[in-house]
């Protein structure tokens, strides 16, 4: 089994949405399953960010958590690049070549999906506490 086959085998299945092409197809077939697979790693990265914890502490409104998380990730280049790397590191060689063709736009999609998942997780935790 090759590295590419092993990486594909690790990815969880995600409910299929409407058929898309281009970047959206790449997002749905490659990026979303990888982000789902790497969710615990992504949360660990964010949980080890003391400044992030201070920023979101005490907030219970989803929109506020989303806005603060988006702002934090966009302003912190190191975290942004780390999160993108966690996803891109799990791509196969052909997928990596496809990623490089539209890296800037795909990076925006990756960060957007990650931020949403982080916020959903934080909000769920906040709701359980109250």
Short mmCIF file of the C-alpha atoms (twelve columns), coordinates in Angstrom:
data_MODEL
# 
_entry.id   MODEL 
# 
loop_
_atom_site.group_PDB 
_atom_site.id 
_atom_site.type_symbol 
_atom_site.label_atom_id 
_atom_site.label_alt_id 
_atom_site.label_comp_id 
_atom_site.label_asym_id 
_atom_site.label_seq_id 
_atom_site.Cartn_x 
_atom_site.Cartn_y 
_atom_site.Cartn_z 
_atom_site.pdbx_PDB_model_num 
ATOM 1   C CA . UNK A 1   0.000   0.000  0.000  1 
ATOM 2   C CA . UNK A 2   1.445   3.378  -0.977 1 
ATOM 3   C CA . UNK A 3   1.482   6.506  1.173  1 
ATOM 4   C CA . UNK A 4   -1.294  7.991  -0.974 1 
ATOM 5   C CA . UNK A 5   -3.476  4.900  -0.467 1 
ATOM 6   C CA . UNK A 6   -2.861  4.943  3.275  1 
ATOM 7   C CA . UNK A 7   -3.780  8.625  3.526  1 
ATOM 8   C CA . UNK A 8   -7.007  8.101  1.590  1 
ATOM 9   C CA . UNK A 9   -7.902  5.108  3.783  1 
ATOM 10  C CA . UNK A 10  -7.591  7.235  6.942  1 
ATOM 11  C CA . UNK A 11  -10.125 9.816  5.814  1 
ATOM 12  C CA . UNK A 12  -13.650 9.603  7.153  1 
ATOM 13  C CA . UNK A 13  -16.591 9.477  4.786  1 
ATOM 14  C CA . UNK A 14  -18.529 12.688 4.579  1 
ATOM 15  C CA . UNK A 15  -22.134 12.971 3.520  1 
ATOM 16  C CA . UNK A 16  -22.146 13.912 -0.131 1 
ATOM 17  C CA . UNK A 17  -23.584 17.245 -1.102 1 
ATOM 18  C CA . UNK A 18  -24.626 18.279 -4.578 1 
ATOM 19  C CA . UNK A 19  -22.095 17.469 -7.254 1 
ATOM 20  C CA . UNK A 20  -19.633 20.263 -7.796 1 
ATOM 21  C CA . UNK A 21  -16.582 20.804 -9.916 1 
ATOM 22  C CA . UNK A 22  -13.233 22.542 -9.573 1 
ATOM 23  C CA . UNK A 23  -12.321 23.998 -6.205 1 
ATOM 24  C CA . UNK A 24  -15.629 23.097 -4.591 1 
ATOM 25  C CA . UNK A 25  -15.215 19.463 -5.592 1 
ATOM 26  C CA . UNK A 26  -11.654 19.457 -4.230 1 
ATOM 27  C CA . UNK A 27  -12.943 21.025 -1.039 1 
ATOM 28  C CA . UNK A 28  -15.690 18.415 -0.595 1 
ATOM 29  C CA . UNK A 29  -13.662 15.364 -1.613 1 
ATOM 30  C CA . UNK A 30  -10.285 16.225 -0.065 1 
ATOM 31  C CA . UNK A 31  -10.255 19.173 2.327  1 
ATOM 32  C CA . UNK A 32  -13.400 18.485 4.372  1 
ATOM 33  C CA . UNK A 33  -12.546 14.826 5.113  1 
ATOM 34  C CA . UNK A 34  -9.001  15.803 6.115  1 
ATOM 35  C CA . UNK A 35  -10.265 18.561 8.407  1 
ATOM 36  C CA . UNK A 36  -12.701 16.122 9.992  1 
ATOM 37  C CA . UNK A 37  -9.861  13.610 10.474 1 
ATOM 38  C CA . UNK A 38  -7.568  16.280 11.934 1 
ATOM 39  C CA . UNK A 39  -10.232 17.930 14.132 1 
ATOM 40  C CA . UNK A 40  -8.673  16.836 17.442 1 
ATOM 41  C CA . UNK A 41  -5.242  18.025 16.300 1 
ATOM 42  C CA . UNK A 42  -6.694  21.387 15.258 1 
ATOM 43  C CA . UNK A 43  -8.456  21.779 18.612 1 
ATOM 44  C CA . UNK A 44  -5.259  20.880 20.440 1 
ATOM 45  C CA . UNK A 45  -3.364  23.572 18.544 1 
ATOM 46  C CA . UNK A 46  -5.967  26.182 19.442 1 
ATOM 47  C CA . UNK A 47  -6.275  25.003 23.055 1 
ATOM 48  C CA . UNK A 48  -2.535  25.471 23.479 1 
ATOM 49  C CA . UNK A 49  -2.810  29.102 22.410 1 
ATOM 50  C CA . UNK A 50  -3.061  31.025 25.718 1 
ATOM 51  C CA . UNK A 51  -3.950  34.290 23.986 1 
ATOM 52  C CA . UNK A 52  -6.812  32.607 22.132 1 
ATOM 53  C CA . UNK A 53  -8.146  31.168 25.365 1 
ATOM 54  C CA . UNK A 54  -8.082  34.614 26.981 1 
ATOM 55  C CA . UNK A 55  -9.888  36.184 24.031 1 
ATOM 56  C CA . UNK A 56  -12.813 33.760 23.931 1 
ATOM 57  C CA . UNK A 57  -13.137 33.136 27.671 1 
ATOM 58  C CA . UNK A 58  -16.545 34.105 28.984 1 
ATOM 59  C CA . UNK A 59  -18.231 34.597 25.624 1 
ATOM 60  C CA . UNK A 60  -21.404 32.588 25.082 1 
ATOM 61  C CA . UNK A 61  -22.825 34.048 21.872 1 
ATOM 62  C CA . UNK A 62  -21.985 32.040 18.750 1 
ATOM 63  C CA . UNK A 63  -21.559 35.108 16.527 1 
ATOM 64  C CA . UNK A 64  -19.109 36.653 19.004 1 
ATOM 65  C CA . UNK A 65  -17.084 33.443 19.249 1 
ATOM 66  C CA . UNK A 66  -17.036 33.184 15.443 1 
ATOM 67  C CA . UNK A 67  -15.923 36.791 15.013 1 
ATOM 68  C CA . UNK A 68  -13.189 36.514 17.672 1 
ATOM 69  C CA . UNK A 69  -11.901 33.201 16.329 1 
ATOM 70  C CA . UNK A 70  -11.860 34.452 12.734 1 
ATOM 71  C CA . UNK A 71  -10.002 37.585 13.755 1 
ATOM 72  C CA . UNK A 72  -7.490  35.662 15.862 1 
ATOM 73  C CA . UNK A 73  -6.644  33.148 13.143 1 
ATOM 74  C CA . UNK A 74  -6.401  35.768 10.398 1 
ATOM 75  C CA . UNK A 75  -4.136  38.043 12.460 1 
ATOM 76  C CA . UNK A 76  -1.893  35.271 13.771 1 
ATOM 77  C CA . UNK A 77  0.059   34.168 10.697 1 
ATOM 78  C CA . UNK A 78  1.897   31.398 12.564 1 
ATOM 79  C CA . UNK A 79  -1.362  29.770 13.692 1 
ATOM 80  C CA . UNK A 80  -2.952  30.260 10.284 1 
ATOM 81  C CA . UNK A 81  -0.021  28.586 8.532  1 
ATOM 82  C CA . UNK A 82  0.092   25.788 11.108 1 
ATOM 83  C CA . UNK A 83  -3.598  25.029 10.608 1 
ATOM 84  C CA . UNK A 84  -3.209  25.021 6.824  1 
ATOM 85  C CA . UNK A 85  -0.155  22.756 7.195  1 
ATOM 86  C CA . UNK A 86  -2.108  20.275 9.324  1 
ATOM 87  C CA . UNK A 87  -4.499  19.874 6.390  1 
ATOM 88  C CA . UNK A 88  -2.067  20.022 3.471  1 
ATOM 89  C CA . UNK A 89  0.284   17.547 5.144  1 
ATOM 90  C CA . UNK A 90  -2.426  14.900 4.818  1 
ATOM 91  C CA . UNK A 91  -2.895  15.281 1.054  1 
ATOM 92  C CA . UNK A 92  -1.650  12.818 -1.519 1 
ATOM 93  C CA . UNK A 93  0.951   13.858 -4.079 1 
ATOM 94  C CA . UNK A 94  -1.577  14.435 -6.906 1 
ATOM 95  C CA . UNK A 95  -3.828  16.358 -4.491 1 
ATOM 96  C CA . UNK A 96  -0.887  18.495 -3.427 1 
ATOM 97  C CA . UNK A 97  -0.249  19.421 -7.059 1 
ATOM 98  C CA . UNK A 98  -3.921  20.299 -7.471 1 
ATOM 99  C CA . UNK A 99  -3.764  22.354 -4.248 1 
ATOM 100 C CA . UNK A 100 -0.805  24.367 -5.556 1 
ATOM 101 C CA . UNK A 101 -2.778  25.408 -8.620 1 
ATOM 102 C CA . UNK A 102 -5.214  27.391 -6.447 1 
ATOM 103 C CA . UNK A 103 -3.383  27.645 -3.123 1 
ATOM 104 C CA . UNK A 104 -4.547  31.150 -2.168 1 
ATOM 105 C CA . UNK A 105 -8.239  30.479 -2.706 1 
ATOM 106 C CA . UNK A 106 -8.040  27.018 -1.159 1 
ATOM 107 C CA . UNK A 107 -6.246  28.420 1.893  1 
ATOM 108 C CA . UNK A 108 -9.173  30.775 2.439  1 
ATOM 109 C CA . UNK A 109 -11.584 27.855 2.167  1 
ATOM 110 C CA . UNK A 110 -9.481  25.760 4.565  1 
ATOM 111 C CA . UNK A 111 -9.342  28.519 7.185  1 
ATOM 112 C CA . UNK A 112 -13.037 29.233 6.820  1 
ATOM 113 C CA . UNK A 113 -13.975 25.576 7.394  1 
ATOM 114 C CA . UNK A 114 -11.555 25.201 10.299 1 
ATOM 115 C CA . UNK A 115 -12.778 28.367 12.030 1 
ATOM 116 C CA . UNK A 116 -16.386 27.211 11.685 1 
ATOM 117 C CA . UNK A 117 -15.561 23.787 13.167 1 
ATOM 118 C CA . UNK A 118 -13.620 25.352 16.043 1 
ATOM 119 C CA . UNK A 119 -16.519 27.686 16.810 1 
ATOM 120 C CA . UNK A 120 -19.077 24.891 16.611 1 
ATOM 121 C CA . UNK A 121 -17.025 22.867 19.097 1 
ATOM 122 C CA . UNK A 122 -16.489 25.806 21.466 1 
ATOM 123 C CA . UNK A 123 -20.143 26.787 21.308 1 
ATOM 124 C CA . UNK A 124 -21.279 23.223 21.992 1 
ATOM 125 C CA . UNK A 125 -18.961 23.098 25.009 1 
ATOM 126 C CA . UNK A 126 -20.282 26.461 26.254 1 
ATOM 127 C CA . UNK A 127 -23.880 25.285 25.855 1 
ATOM 128 C CA . UNK A 128 -23.167 22.136 27.843 1 
ATOM 129 C CA . UNK A 129 -21.675 24.189 30.673 1 
ATOM 130 C CA . UNK A 130 -24.690 26.477 31.006 1 
# 
